[in-house]
Amino acid sequence: MTLLDGNALAGRLAEIVGGEATDSPIRCRHCGEVGELGRVVVFASAMGVVARCRSCDGVLLTLVDAEDGRSWFGMPGLSALPLRGR
Ligand SMILES: [Zn+2]
């Protein structure tokens, strides 16, 4: 497992949702903390990534890469993700 910041999500998010989001303002559903996606804590492994809130450690976003080539994208700690570049 590798510890990164939210900027590590830029390439994968652009592939999945087609826009730049790391400088987007986000709000944590767990504690209400507001910040940029690029500042979250990201745990990366061969299976994918988990982004957690710097304030409360709540899970904000998950991206799991399955062996069959599909990717599972979830935002359990975010209600919306503003994107640029569409
Ligand atoms: Zn939080």
PDB file of the backbone (N, CA, C, O) and the ligand in Angstrom, with CONECT records:
HET     ZN  A 101       1
ATOM      1  N   MET A   1       0.855  -1.183   0.000  1.00  0.00           N
ATOM      2  CA  MET A   1       0.000   0.000   0.000  1.00  0.00           C
ATOM      3  C   MET A   1       0.894   1.237   0.000  1.00  0.00           C
ATOM      4  O   MET A   1       1.862   1.319   0.756  1.00  0.00           O
ATOM      5  N   THR A   2       0.559   2.185  -0.848  1.00  0.00           N
ATOM      6  CA  THR A   2       1.329   3.421  -0.976  1.00  0.00           C
ATOM      7  C   THR A   2       0.466   4.599  -0.534  1.00  0.00           C
ATOM      8  O   THR A   2      -0.715   4.670  -0.873  1.00  0.00           O
ATOM      9  N   LEU A   3       1.056   5.519   0.220  1.00  0.00           N
ATOM     10  CA  LEU A   3       0.353   6.710   0.683  1.00  0.00           C
ATOM     11  C   LEU A   3       0.681   7.878  -0.235  1.00  0.00           C
ATOM     12  O   LEU A   3       1.850   8.205  -0.438  1.00  0.00           O
ATOM     13  N   LEU A   4      -0.362   8.515  -0.796  1.00  0.00           N
ATOM     14  CA  LEU A   4      -0.196   9.608  -1.747  1.00  0.00           C
ATOM     15  C   LEU A   4      -1.146  10.743  -1.384  1.00  0.00           C
ATOM     16  O   LEU A   4      -1.882  10.652  -0.401  1.00  0.00           O
ATOM     17  N   ASP A   5      -1.129  11.827  -2.191  1.00  0.00           N
ATOM     18  CA  ASP A   5      -2.174  12.845  -2.014  1.00  0.00           C
ATOM     19  C   ASP A   5      -3.142  12.767  -3.194  1.00  0.00           C
ATOM     20  O   ASP A   5      -2.944  11.978  -4.118  1.00  0.00           O
ATOM     21  N   GLY A   6      -4.188  13.589  -3.153  1.00  0.00           N
ATOM     22  CA  GLY A   6      -5.257  13.504  -4.135  1.00  0.00           C
ATOM     23  C   GLY A   6      -4.833  13.775  -5.565  1.00  0.00           C
ATOM     24  O   GLY A   6      -5.545  13.396  -6.495  1.00  0.00           O
ATOM     25  N   ASN A   7      -3.688  14.422  -5.768  1.00  0.00           N
ATOM     26  CA  ASN A   7      -3.226  14.667  -7.136  1.00  0.00           C
ATOM     27  C   ASN A   7      -2.920  13.359  -7.868  1.00  0.00           C
ATOM     28  O   ASN A   7      -2.900  13.319  -9.098  1.00  0.00           O
ATOM     29  N   ALA A   8      -2.682  12.294  -7.105  1.00  0.00           N
ATOM     30  CA  ALA A   8      -2.437  10.994  -7.710  1.00  0.00           C
ATOM     31  C   ALA A   8      -3.683  10.451  -8.404  1.00  0.00           C
ATOM     32  O   ALA A   8      -3.589   9.509  -9.191  1.00  0.00           O
ATOM     33  N   LEU A   9      -4.847  11.032  -8.122  1.00  0.00           N
ATOM     34  CA  LEU A   9      -6.105  10.588  -8.733  1.00  0.00           C
ATOM     35  C   LEU A   9      -6.343  11.201 -10.107  1.00  0.00           C
ATOM     36  O   LEU A   9      -7.224  10.746 -10.836  1.00  0.00           O
ATOM     37  N   ALA A  10      -5.579  12.219 -10.473  1.00  0.00           N
ATOM     38  CA  ALA A  10      -5.872  13.014 -11.668  1.00  0.00           C
ATOM     39  C   ALA A  10      -6.032  12.167 -12.928  1.00  0.00           C
ATOM     40  O   ALA A  10      -7.030  12.297 -13.637  1.00  0.00           O
ATOM     41  N   GLY A  11      -5.070  11.311 -13.208  1.00  0.00           N
ATOM     42  CA  GLY A  11      -5.112  10.522 -14.439  1.00  0.00           C
ATOM     43  C   GLY A  11      -6.284   9.561 -14.478  1.00  0.00           C
ATOM     44  O   GLY A  11      -6.986   9.468 -15.485  1.00  0.00           O
ATOM     45  N   ARG A  12      -6.495   8.843 -13.380  1.00  0.00           N
ATOM     46  CA  ARG A  12      -7.577   7.861 -13.334  1.00  0.00           C
ATOM     47  C   ARG A  12      -8.945   8.526 -13.418  1.00  0.00           C
ATOM     48  O   ARG A  12      -9.835   8.031 -14.110  1.00  0.00           O
ATOM     49  N   LEU A  13      -9.120   9.649 -12.716  1.00  0.00           N
ATOM     50  CA  LEU A  13     -10.407  10.343 -12.781  1.00  0.00           C
ATOM     51  C   LEU A  13     -10.671  10.872 -14.189  1.00  0.00           C
ATOM     52  O   LEU A  13     -11.803  10.820 -14.671  1.00  0.00           O
ATOM     53  N   ALA A  14      -9.634  11.378 -14.845  1.00  0.00           N
ATOM     54  CA  ALA A  14      -9.811  11.881 -16.212  1.00  0.00           C
ATOM     55  C   ALA A  14     -10.234  10.742 -17.138  1.00  0.00           C
ATOM     56  O   ALA A  14     -11.058  10.949 -18.029  1.00  0.00           O
ATOM     57  N   GLU A  15      -9.684   9.546 -16.941  1.00  0.00           N
ATOM     58  CA  GLU A  15     -10.075   8.386 -17.755  1.00  0.00           C
ATOM     59  C   GLU A  15     -11.542   8.027 -17.534  1.00  0.00           C
ATOM     60  O   GLU A  15     -12.264   7.724 -18.484  1.00  0.00           O
ATOM     61  N   ILE A  16     -11.973   8.064 -16.283  1.00  0.00           N
ATOM     62  CA  ILE A  16     -13.300   7.576 -15.926  1.00  0.00           C
ATOM     63  C   ILE A  16     -14.390   8.601 -16.181  1.00  0.00           C
ATOM     64  O   ILE A  16     -15.421   8.283 -16.774  1.00  0.00           O
ATOM     65  N   VAL A  17     -14.168   9.825 -15.736  1.00  0.00           N
ATOM     66  CA  VAL A  17     -15.230  10.824 -15.836  1.00  0.00           C
ATOM     67  C   VAL A  17     -14.948  11.887 -16.889  1.00  0.00           C
ATOM     68  O   VAL A  17     -15.812  12.715 -17.174  1.00  0.00           O
ATOM     69  N   GLY A  18     -13.751  11.876 -17.471  1.00  0.00           N
ATOM     70  CA  GLY A  18     -13.460  12.757 -18.588  1.00  0.00           C
ATOM     71  C   GLY A  18     -13.221  14.202 -18.235  1.00  0.00           C
ATOM     72  O   GLY A  18     -13.467  15.078 -19.064  1.00  0.00           O
ATOM     73  N   GLY A  19     -12.751  14.486 -17.039  1.00  0.00           N
ATOM     74  CA  GLY A  19     -12.482  15.875 -16.674  1.00  0.00           C
ATOM     75  C   GLY A  19     -11.471  15.975 -15.558  1.00  0.00           C
ATOM     76  O   GLY A  19     -11.172  14.990 -14.883  1.00  0.00           O
ATOM     77  N   GLU A  20     -10.950  17.168 -15.368  1.00  0.00           N
ATOM     78  CA  GLU A  20      -9.986  17.446 -14.304  1.00  0.00           C
ATOM     79  C   GLU A  20     -10.748  17.781 -13.028  1.00  0.00           C
ATOM     80  O   GLU A  20     -11.662  18.606 -13.042  1.00  0.00           O
ATOM     81  N   ALA A  21     -10.372  17.140 -11.926  1.00  0.00           N
ATOM     82  CA  ALA A  21     -11.123  17.351 -10.695  1.00  0.00           C
ATOM     83  C   ALA A  21     -10.247  17.611  -9.480  1.00  0.00           C
ATOM     84  O   ALA A  21     -10.771  17.919  -8.410  1.00  0.00           O
ATOM     85  N   THR A  22      -8.934  17.497  -9.610  1.00  0.00           N
ATOM     86  CA  THR A  22      -8.101  17.575  -8.404  1.00  0.00           C
ATOM     87  C   THR A  22      -8.122  18.954  -7.742  1.00  0.00           C
ATOM     88  O   THR A  22      -7.868  19.053  -6.542  1.00  0.00           O
ATOM     89  N   ASP A  23      -8.418  20.018  -8.487  1.00  0.00           N
ATOM     90  CA  ASP A  23      -8.511  21.347  -7.855  1.00  0.00           C
ATOM     91  C   ASP A  23      -9.966  21.715  -7.534  1.00  0.00           C
ATOM     92  O   ASP A  23     -10.262  22.855  -7.175  1.00  0.00           O
ATOM     93  N   SER A  24     -10.849  20.755  -7.665  1.00  0.00           N
ATOM     94  CA  SER A  24     -12.268  20.997  -7.381  1.00  0.00           C
ATOM     95  C   SER A  24     -12.531  21.084  -5.883  1.00  0.00           C
ATOM     96  O   SER A  24     -11.954  20.322  -5.107  1.00  0.00           O
ATOM     97  N   PRO A  25     -13.397  22.007  -5.471  1.00  0.00           N
ATOM     98  CA  PRO A  25     -13.775  22.066  -4.060  1.00  0.00           C
ATOM     99  C   PRO A  25     -14.677  20.886  -3.712  1.00  0.00           C
ATOM    100  O   PRO A  25     -15.616  20.576  -4.444  1.00  0.00           O
ATOM    101  N   ILE A  26     -14.391  20.244  -2.609  1.00  0.00           N
ATOM    102  CA  ILE A  26     -15.210  19.111  -2.162  1.00  0.00           C
ATOM    103  C   ILE A  26     -15.589  19.314  -0.702  1.00  0.00           C
ATOM    104  O   ILE A  26     -14.953  20.082   0.021  1.00  0.00           O
ATOM    105  N   ARG A  27     -16.631  18.613  -0.284  1.00  0.00           N
ATOM    106  CA  ARG A  27     -17.075  18.659   1.115  1.00  0.00           C
ATOM    107  C   ARG A  27     -17.248  17.225   1.611  1.00  0.00           C
ATOM    108  O   ARG A  27     -17.931  16.413   0.986  1.00  0.00           O
ATOM    109  N   CYS A  28     -16.622  16.934   2.737  1.00  0.00           N
ATOM    110  CA  CYS A  28     -16.705  15.602   3.326  1.00  0.00           C
ATOM    111  C   CYS A  28     -18.090  15.410   3.943  1.00  0.00           C
ATOM    112  O   CYS A  28     -18.542  16.230   4.742  1.00  0.00           O
ATOM    113  N   ARG A  29     -18.768  14.304   3.558  1.00  0.00           N
ATOM    114  CA  ARG A  29     -20.087  13.994   4.123  1.00  0.00           C
ATOM    115  C   ARG A  29     -20.001  13.595   5.590  1.00  0.00           C
ATOM    116  O   ARG A  29     -20.977  13.722   6.330  1.00  0.00           O
ATOM    117  N   HIS A  30     -18.857  13.121   6.005  1.00  0.00           N
ATOM    118  CA  HIS A  30     -18.716  12.617   7.369  1.00  0.00           C
ATOM    119  C   HIS A  30     -18.565  13.743   8.391  1.00  0.00           C
ATOM    120  O   HIS A  30     -19.200  13.709   9.445  1.00  0.00           O
ATOM    121  N   CYS A  31     -17.715  14.758   8.083  1.00  0.00           N
ATOM    122  CA  CYS A  31     -17.424  15.798   9.076  1.00  0.00           C
ATOM    123  C   CYS A  31     -17.697  17.209   8.574  1.00  0.00           C
ATOM    124  O   CYS A  31     -17.671  18.152   9.364  1.00  0.00           O
ATOM    125  N   GLY A  32     -17.963  17.379   7.267  1.00  0.00           N
ATOM    126  CA  GLY A  32     -18.257  18.700   6.731  1.00  0.00           C
ATOM    127  C   GLY A  32     -17.037  19.484   6.288  1.00  0.00           C
ATOM    128  O   GLY A  32     -17.170  20.613   5.814  1.00  0.00           O
ATOM    129  N   GLU A  33     -15.841  18.908   6.433  1.00  0.00           N
ATOM    130  CA  GLU A  33     -14.609  19.590   6.019  1.00  0.00           C
ATOM    131  C   GLU A  33     -14.684  19.944   4.527  1.00  0.00           C
ATOM    132  O   GLU A  33     -15.106  19.132   3.705  1.00  0.00           O
ATOM    133  N   VAL A  34     -14.265  21.177   4.196  1.00  0.00           N
ATOM    134  CA  VAL A  34     -14.249  21.633   2.809  1.00  0.00           C
ATOM    135  C   VAL A  34     -12.796  21.811   2.377  1.00  0.00           C
ATOM    136  O   VAL A  34     -11.986  22.348   3.133  1.00  0.00           O
ATOM    137  N   GLY A  35     -12.465  21.366   1.176  1.00  0.00           N
ATOM    138  CA  GLY A  35     -11.108  21.495   0.662  1.00  0.00           C
ATOM    139  C   GLY A  35     -11.062  21.082  -0.790  1.00  0.00           C
ATOM    140  O   GLY A  35     -12.097  20.874  -1.423  1.00  0.00           O
ATOM    141  N   GLU A  36      -9.851  20.965  -1.317  1.00  0.00           N
ATOM    142  CA  GLU A  36      -9.687  20.520  -2.700  1.00  0.00           C
ATOM    143  C   GLU A  36      -9.433  19.019  -2.730  1.00  0.00           C
ATOM    144  O   GLU A  36      -8.791  18.471  -1.834  1.00  0.00           O
ATOM    145  N   LEU A  37      -9.938  18.365  -3.759  1.00  0.00           N
ATOM    146  CA  LEU A  37      -9.738  16.925  -3.893  1.00  0.00           C
ATOM    147  C   LEU A  37      -8.246  16.577  -3.902  1.00  0.00           C
ATOM    148  O   LEU A  37      -7.849  15.523  -3.404  1.00  0.00           O
ATOM    149  N   GLY A  38      -7.432  17.455  -4.462  1.00  0.00           N
ATOM    150  CA  GLY A  38      -5.996  17.194  -4.532  1.00  0.00           C
ATOM    151  C   GLY A  38      -5.311  17.114  -3.180  1.00  0.00           C
ATOM    152  O   GLY A  38      -4.165  16.671  -3.102  1.00  0.00           O
ATOM    153  N   ARG A  39      -5.981  17.532  -2.110  1.00  0.00           N
ATOM    154  CA  ARG A  39      -5.365  17.536  -0.785  1.00  0.00           C
ATOM    155  C   ARG A  39      -5.776  16.348   0.081  1.00  0.00           C
ATOM    156  O   ARG A  39      -5.310  16.226   1.214  1.00  0.00           O
ATOM    157  N   VAL A  40      -6.627  15.483  -0.424  1.00  0.00           N
ATOM    158  CA  VAL A  40      -7.049  14.342   0.389  1.00  0.00           C
ATOM    159  C   VAL A  40      -5.906  13.337   0.510  1.00  0.00           C
ATOM    160  O   VAL A  40      -4.915  13.418  -0.215  1.00  0.00           O
ATOM    161  N   VAL A  41      -6.056  12.396   1.428  1.00  0.00           N
ATOM    162  CA  VAL A  41      -5.067  11.337   1.607  1.00  0.00           C
ATOM    163  C   VAL A  41      -5.488  10.144   0.759  1.00  0.00           C
ATOM    164  O   VAL A  41      -6.627   9.687   0.855  1.00  0.00           O
ATOM    165  N   VAL A  42      -4.586   9.639  -0.065  1.00  0.00           N
ATOM    166  CA  VAL A  42      -4.896   8.533  -0.975  1.00  0.00           C
ATOM    167  C   VAL A  42      -4.030   7.324  -0.626  1.00  0.00           C
ATOM    168  O   VAL A  42      -2.805   7.415  -0.539  1.00  0.00           O
ATOM    169  N   PHE A  43      -4.704   6.192  -0.429  1.00  0.00           N
ATOM    170  CA  PHE A  43      -4.015   4.927  -0.216  1.00  0.00           C
ATOM    171  C   PHE A  43      -4.152   4.137  -1.508  1.00  0.00           C
ATOM    172  O   PHE A  43      -5.265   3.852  -1.951  1.00  0.00           O
ATOM    173  N   ALA A  44      -3.022   3.783  -2.114  1.00  0.00           N
ATOM    174  CA  ALA A  44      -3.037   3.080  -3.400  1.00  0.00           C
ATOM    175  C   ALA A  44      -2.443   1.687  -3.252  1.00  0.00           C
ATOM    176  O   ALA A  44      -1.448   1.486  -2.555  1.00  0.00           O
ATOM    177  N   SER A  45      -3.078   0.725  -3.926  1.00  0.00           N
ATOM    178  CA  SER A  45      -2.547  -0.641  -3.974  1.00  0.00           C
ATOM    179  C   SER A  45      -2.780  -1.170  -5.380  1.00  0.00           C
ATOM    180  O   SER A  45      -3.304  -0.461  -6.239  1.00  0.00           O
ATOM    181  N   ALA A  46      -2.390  -2.413  -5.611  1.00  0.00           N
ATOM    182  CA  ALA A  46      -2.582  -3.015  -6.931  1.00  0.00           C
ATOM    183  C   ALA A  46      -4.059  -3.128  -7.289  1.00  0.00           C
ATOM    184  O   ALA A  46      -4.399  -3.180  -8.471  1.00  0.00           O
ATOM    185  N   MET A  47      -4.941  -3.168  -6.295  1.00  0.00           N
ATOM    186  CA  MET A  47      -6.384  -3.310  -6.535  1.00  0.00           C
ATOM    187  C   MET A  47      -7.076  -1.991  -6.823  1.00  0.00           C
ATOM    188  O   MET A  47      -8.184  -1.982  -7.359  1.00  0.00           O
ATOM    189  N   GLY A  48      -6.431  -0.857  -6.473  1.00  0.00           N
ATOM    190  CA  GLY A  48      -7.060   0.434  -6.700  1.00  0.00           C
ATOM    191  C   GLY A  48      -6.685   1.431  -5.633  1.00  0.00           C
ATOM    192  O   GLY A  48      -5.637   1.312  -4.998  1.00  0.00           O
ATOM    193  N   VAL A  49      -7.557   2.435  -5.431  1.00  0.00           N
ATOM    194  CA  VAL A  49      -7.246   3.499  -4.477  1.00  0.00           C
ATOM    195  C   VAL A  49      -8.436   3.779  -3.560  1.00  0.00           C
ATOM    196  O   VAL A  49      -9.592   3.555  -3.919  1.00  0.00           O
ATOM    197  N   VAL A  50      -8.113   4.276  -2.365  1.00  0.00           N
ATOM    198  CA  VAL A  50      -9.104   4.780  -1.419  1.00  0.00           C
ATOM    199  C   VAL A  50      -8.648   6.173  -1.019  1.00  0.00           C
ATOM    200  O   VAL A  50      -7.520   6.349  -0.559  1.00  0.00           O
ATOM    201  N   ALA A  51      -9.522   7.172  -1.190  1.00  0.00           N
ATOM    202  CA  ALA A  51      -9.218   8.544  -0.780  1.00  0.00           C
ATOM    203  C   ALA A  51      -9.950   8.831   0.520  1.00  0.00           C
ATOM    204  O   ALA A  51     -11.153   8.596   0.633  1.00  0.00           O
ATOM    205  N   ARG A  52      -9.213   9.341   1.502  1.00  0.00           N
ATOM    206  CA  ARG A  52      -9.784   9.616   2.821  1.00  0.00           C
ATOM    207  C   ARG A  52      -9.645  11.086   3.182  1.00  0.00           C
ATOM    208  O   ARG A  52      -8.722  11.765   2.730  1.00  0.00           O
ATOM    209  N   CYS A  53     -10.565  11.564   3.995  1.00  0.00           N
ATOM    210  CA  CYS A  53     -10.580  12.945   4.476  1.00  0.00           C
ATOM    211  C   CYS A  53      -9.387  13.182   5.406  1.00  0.00           C
ATOM    212  O   CYS A  53      -9.102  12.356   6.273  1.00  0.00           O
ATOM    213  N   ARG A  54      -8.693  14.304   5.228  1.00  0.00           N
ATOM    214  CA  ARG A  54      -7.570  14.635   6.106  1.00  0.00           C
ATOM    215  C   ARG A  54      -8.039  14.993   7.509  1.00  0.00           C
ATOM    216  O   ARG A  54      -7.273  14.873   8.465  1.00  0.00           O
ATOM    217  N   SER A  55      -9.266  15.425   7.643  1.00  0.00           N
ATOM    218  CA  SER A  55      -9.772  15.866   8.938  1.00  0.00           C
ATOM    219  C   SER A  55     -10.286  14.712   9.800  1.00  0.00           C
ATOM    220  O   SER A  55      -9.934  14.615  10.975  1.00  0.00           O
ATOM    221  N   CYS A  56     -11.122  13.831   9.221  1.00  0.00           N
ATOM    222  CA  CYS A  56     -11.783  12.789  10.022  1.00  0.00           C
ATOM    223  C   CYS A  56     -11.421  11.369   9.606  1.00  0.00           C
ATOM    224  O   CYS A  56     -11.842  10.414  10.260  1.00  0.00           O
ATOM    225  N   ASP A  57     -10.650  11.208   8.532  1.00  0.00           N
ATOM    226  CA  ASP A  57     -10.241   9.899   8.016  1.00  0.00           C
ATOM    227  C   ASP A  57     -11.396   9.127   7.379  1.00  0.00           C
ATOM    228  O   ASP A  57     -11.243   7.945   7.071  1.00  0.00           O
ATOM    229  N   GLY A  58     -12.539   9.767   7.176  1.00  0.00           N
ATOM    230  CA  GLY A  58     -13.659   9.110   6.506  1.00  0.00           C
ATOM    231  C   GLY A  58     -13.333   8.814   5.048  1.00  0.00           C
ATOM    232  O   GLY A  58     -12.577   9.548   4.412  1.00  0.00           O
ATOM    233  N   VAL A  59     -13.911   7.732   4.522  1.00  0.00           N
ATOM    234  CA  VAL A  59     -13.678   7.368   3.116  1.00  0.00           C
ATOM    235  C   VAL A  59     -14.479   8.310   2.226  1.00  0.00           C
ATOM    236  O   VAL A  59     -15.700   8.405   2.352  1.00  0.00           O
ATOM    237  N   LEU A  60     -13.791   9.005   1.329  1.00  0.00           N
ATOM    238  CA  LEU A  60     -14.417   9.952   0.411  1.00  0.00           C
ATOM    239  C   LEU A  60     -14.701   9.316  -0.945  1.00  0.00           C
ATOM    240  O   LEU A  60     -15.776   9.503  -1.515  1.00  0.00           O
ATOM    241  N   LEU A  61     -13.746   8.576  -1.446  1.00  0.00           N
ATOM    242  CA  LEU A  61     -13.824   8.080  -2.823  1.00  0.00           C
ATOM    243  C   LEU A  61     -13.080   6.747  -2.908  1.00  0.00           C
ATOM    244  O   LEU A  61     -12.035   6.567  -2.284  1.00  0.00           O
ATOM    245  N   THR A  62     -13.629   5.823  -3.684  1.00  0.00           N
ATOM    246  CA  THR A  62     -12.949   4.542  -3.907  1.00  0.00           C
ATOM    247  C   THR A  62     -12.907   4.240  -5.397  1.00  0.00           C
ATOM    248  O   THR A  62     -13.821   4.588  -6.143  1.00  0.00           O
ATOM    249  N   LEU A  63     -11.844   3.597  -5.809  1.00  0.00           N
ATOM    250  CA  LEU A  63     -11.705   3.160  -7.195  1.00  0.00           C
ATOM    251  C   LEU A  63     -11.011   1.804  -7.168  1.00  0.00           C
ATOM    252  O   LEU A  63      -9.833   1.695  -6.826  1.00  0.00           O
ATOM    253  N   VAL A  64     -11.772   0.768  -7.539  1.00  0.00           N
ATOM    254  CA  VAL A  64     -11.249  -0.599  -7.498  1.00  0.00           C
ATOM    255  C   VAL A  64     -11.189  -1.136  -8.923  1.00  0.00           C
ATOM    256  O   VAL A  64     -12.161  -1.060  -9.675  1.00  0.00           O
ATOM    257  N   ASP A  65     -10.031  -1.676  -9.274  1.00  0.00           N
ATOM    258  CA  ASP A  65      -9.840  -2.265 -10.600  1.00  0.00           C
ATOM    259  C   ASP A  65      -9.997  -3.774 -10.494  1.00  0.00           C
ATOM    260  O   ASP A  65      -9.200  -4.442  -9.834  1.00  0.00           O
ATOM    261  N   ALA A  66     -11.029  -4.311 -11.147  1.00  0.00           N
ATOM    262  CA  ALA A  66     -11.293  -5.749 -11.102  1.00  0.00           C
ATOM    263  C   ALA A  66     -10.433  -6.481 -12.137  1.00  0.00           C
ATOM    264  O   ALA A  66      -9.960  -5.881 -13.102  1.00  0.00           O
ATOM    265  N   GLU A  67     -10.239  -7.783 -11.921  1.00  0.00           N
ATOM    266  CA  GLU A  67      -9.420  -8.584 -12.824  1.00  0.00           C
ATOM    267  C   GLU A  67     -10.043  -8.711 -14.209  1.00  0.00           C
ATOM    268  O   GLU A  67      -9.336  -8.982 -15.180  1.00  0.00           O
ATOM    269  N   ASP A  68     -11.361  -8.519 -14.316  1.00  0.00           N
ATOM    270  CA  ASP A  68     -12.021  -8.647 -15.626  1.00  0.00           C
ATOM    271  C   ASP A  68     -11.945  -7.361 -16.452  1.00  0.00           C
ATOM    272  O   ASP A  68     -12.552  -7.277 -17.520  1.00  0.00           O
ATOM    273  N   GLY A  69     -11.196  -6.349 -15.963  1.00  0.00           N
ATOM    274  CA  GLY A  69     -11.011  -5.120 -16.718  1.00  0.00           C
ATOM    275  C   GLY A  69     -11.970  -4.002 -16.342  1.00  0.00           C
ATOM    276  O   GLY A  69     -11.798  -2.859 -16.765  1.00  0.00           O
ATOM    277  N   ARG A  70     -12.984  -4.336 -15.541  1.00  0.00           N
ATOM    278  CA  ARG A  70     -13.912  -3.294 -15.112  1.00  0.00           C
ATOM    279  C   ARG A  70     -13.329  -2.547 -13.920  1.00  0.00           C
ATOM    280  O   ARG A  70     -12.526  -3.092 -13.164  1.00  0.00           O
ATOM    281  N   SER A  71     -13.745  -1.283 -13.761  1.00  0.00           N
ATOM    282  CA  SER A  71     -13.362  -0.484 -12.600  1.00  0.00           C
ATOM    283  C   SER A  71     -14.627  -0.069 -11.871  1.00  0.00           C
ATOM    284  O   SER A  71     -15.639   0.262 -12.489  1.00  0.00           O
ATOM    285  N   TRP A  72     -14.555  -0.091 -10.551  1.00  0.00           N
ATOM    286  CA  TRP A  72     -15.690   0.275  -9.708  1.00  0.00           C
ATOM    287  C   TRP A  72     -15.360   1.576  -9.011  1.00  0.00           C
ATOM    288  O   TRP A  72     -14.419   1.647  -8.220  1.00  0.00           O
ATOM    289  N   PHE A  73     -16.148   2.622  -9.311  1.00  0.00           N
ATOM    290  CA  PHE A  73     -15.901   3.970  -8.806  1.00  0.00           C
ATOM    291  C   PHE A  73     -17.018   4.335  -7.844  1.00  0.00           C
ATOM    292  O   PHE A  73     -18.193   4.266  -8.204  1.00  0.00           O
ATOM    293  N   GLY A  74     -16.665   4.724  -6.621  1.00  0.00           N
ATOM    294  CA  GLY A  74     -17.665   5.121  -5.644  1.00  0.00           C
ATOM    295  C   GLY A  74     -17.257   6.395  -4.930  1.00  0.00           C
ATOM    296  O   GLY A  74     -16.069   6.687  -4.788  1.00  0.00           O
ATOM    297  N   MET A  75     -18.234   7.138  -4.488  1.00  0.00           N
ATOM    298  CA  MET A  75     -17.977   8.375  -3.738  1.00  0.00           C
ATOM    299  C   MET A  75     -18.793   8.357  -2.445  1.00  0.00           C
ATOM    300  O   MET A  75     -19.695   9.178  -2.279  1.00  0.00           O
ATOM    301  N   PRO A  76     -18.493   7.435  -1.528  1.00  0.00           N
ATOM    302  CA  PRO A  76     -19.302   7.332  -0.317  1.00  0.00           C
ATOM    303  C   PRO A  76     -19.240   8.546   0.596  1.00  0.00           C
ATOM    304  O   PRO A  76     -20.137   8.749   1.414  1.00  0.00           O
ATOM    305  N   GLY A  77     -18.200   9.351   0.470  1.00  0.00           N
ATOM    306  CA  GLY A  77     -18.062  10.508   1.352  1.00  0.00           C
ATOM    307  C   GLY A  77     -18.228  11.841   0.651  1.00  0.00           C
ATOM    308  O   GLY A  77     -17.993  12.889   1.253  1.00  0.00           O
ATOM    309  N   LEU A  78     -18.633  11.820  -0.619  1.00  0.00           N
ATOM    310  CA  LEU A  78     -18.845  13.050  -1.386  1.00  0.00           C
ATOM    311  C   LEU A  78     -20.223  13.004  -2.033  1.00  0.00           C
ATOM    312  O   LEU A  78     -20.642  11.959  -2.530  1.00  0.00           O
ATOM    313  N   SER A  79     -20.922  14.123  -2.029  1.00  0.00           N
ATOM    314  CA  SER A  79     -22.221  14.147  -2.678  1.00  0.00           C
ATOM    315  C   SER A  79     -22.126  14.558  -4.143  1.00  0.00           C
ATOM    316  O   SER A  79     -23.016  14.249  -4.936  1.00  0.00           O
ATOM    317  N   ALA A  80     -21.040  15.262  -4.508  1.00  0.00           N
ATOM    318  CA  ALA A  80     -20.849  15.701  -5.881  1.00  0.00           C
ATOM    319  C   ALA A  80     -19.369  15.962  -6.108  1.00  0.00           C
ATOM    320  O   ALA A  80     -18.617  16.217  -5.168  1.00  0.00           O
ATOM    321  N   LEU A  81     -18.963  15.893  -7.371  1.00  0.00           N
ATOM    322  CA  LEU A  81     -17.570  16.129  -7.731  1.00  0.00           C
ATOM    323  C   LEU A  81     -17.541  17.052  -8.954  1.00  0.00           C
ATOM    324  O   LEU A  81     -17.773  16.598 -10.074  1.00  0.00           O
ATOM    325  N   PRO A  82     -17.256  18.348  -8.748  1.00  0.00           N
ATOM    326  CA  PRO A  82     -17.206  19.272  -9.882  1.00  0.00           C
ATOM    327  C   PRO A  82     -16.037  18.920 -10.808  1.00  0.00           C
ATOM    328  O   PRO A  82     -14.943  18.608 -10.337  1.00  0.00           O
ATOM    329  N   LEU A  83     -16.270  18.972 -12.125  1.00  0.00           N
ATOM    330  CA  LEU A  83     -15.241  18.629 -13.112  1.00  0.00           C
ATOM    331  C   LEU A  83     -15.024  19.793 -14.056  1.00  0.00           C
ATOM    332  O   LEU A  83     -15.940  20.563 -14.348  1.00  0.00           O
ATOM    333  N   ARG A  84     -13.780  19.906 -14.532  1.00  0.00           N
ATOM    334  CA  ARG A  84     -13.463  20.880 -15.583  1.00  0.00           C
ATOM    335  C   ARG A  84     -12.993  20.111 -16.820  1.00  0.00           C
ATOM    336  O   ARG A  84     -12.543  18.971 -16.711  1.00  0.00           O
ATOM    337  N   GLY A  85     -13.098  20.733 -17.983  1.00  0.00           N
ATOM    338  CA  GLY A  85     -12.518  20.167 -19.190  1.00  0.00           C
ATOM    339  C   GLY A  85     -13.456  19.314 -20.000  1.00  0.00           C
ATOM    340  O   GLY A  85     -12.998  18.567 -20.865  1.00  0.00           O
ATOM    341  N   ARG A  86     -14.736  19.387 -19.761  1.00  0.00           N
ATOM    342  CA  ARG A  86     -15.690  18.593 -20.537  1.00  0.00           C
ATOM    343  C   ARG A  86     -16.206  19.400 -21.705  1.00  0.00           C
ATOM    344  O   ARG A  86     -17.023  18.907 -22.483  1.00  0.00           O
TER     345      ARG A  86
HETATM  346 ZN    ZN A 101     -14.164  14.385   7.003  1.00  0.00          ZN2+
END
